[in-house]
Amino acid sequence: MSTRMLQQVIRSIPTSDGGGVKLRRSLGQKAGLRLDPFLMLDEFSSENADDYIAGFPDHPHRGFETVTYMLDGHMLHQDHLGNQGDLKSGGAQWMTAGRGIIHSEMPRQESGRMRGFQLWVNLPAREKMKPAAYRDIRPEEIPTLNLPNGGQVRIIAGSAELDGKVTQGPIHGLSTEPLFMDVRLPAGGHFTHPVTQGHNAFVYPYEGRVAIGPQTEQRALESQAVGVLSEGDHVEISAGDEDAAFLILAARPLREPVVQYGPFVMNTREEIEQAIADYQNGQLV
């Protein structure tokens, strides 16, 4: 067995998106800071409604998938296909933009904490122009497993293997074979889990700090930073002197050219120009 080690740290930076929603961006803050097939990771977290109330009004996408995972708050998804998703605390949505989708994500609250993540996952060239699709995932659809040390694991995509038992999340069967878990550990807690050989993987602590690797070779990772992992077949993560919460994500790399222009992600400049023309001509979808 080989343990994945902390290979690179990408600290998040403050920015804004949509109608002016304040957030922190780690992956995707510039073109060179991606981890195939992951294009972008944003964290939004505020109790000040002015930071999020403008939401994300109608905007287009083509060529990839967007994943929103909500820790606290209430947002409404609507798109041109007639889909409507009521995204509440503990829920998620997995949207495949494919050849094109126009959607919005708007707050359904005027006060209180709004906290969660948006992840962009690339699609292989052969799937970039497939029909758009949307999956609304209610909190009760996400398996939650209790760990022996008092911790907890939620499985959004892929499967968790604990004590010889495999539990599958609601998202599976995709070509990138994504793993998306939300893990909480008590102070001093430890978590070990398999990660498929050859898949790219990273850890993102959002509460507390963690240490990655076996005890003799651990490296610390502060909160609100992506920790890119080395190759290996499993990950070992420990909480420090305080409770910790973190995301673990892994997926099969596509190893294809990436050309991005805002909300469009294709393989060539010509495909991007076509996406812009289609959007301007009302033919994106």
Secondary structure by P-SEA (a helix, b strand, c coil): cccccccbbbbbbbbccccccccccccccccccccccccbbbbbbbcccccccccccccccccbbbbbbbcbbbbbbbccccccccccccbbbbbbbcccccbbbbbcccccccccbbbbbbbcccccccbbbbbbbccccbbbbbcccccbbbbccbbbbcccbbbbccccccccbbbbbbbbbcccbbbbbbcccccccbbbbcccccccccccbbbbbbccbbbbbccccbbbbbbcccbbbbbbbbbbbcccbbbbccccccccaaaaaaaaaaaaacccc
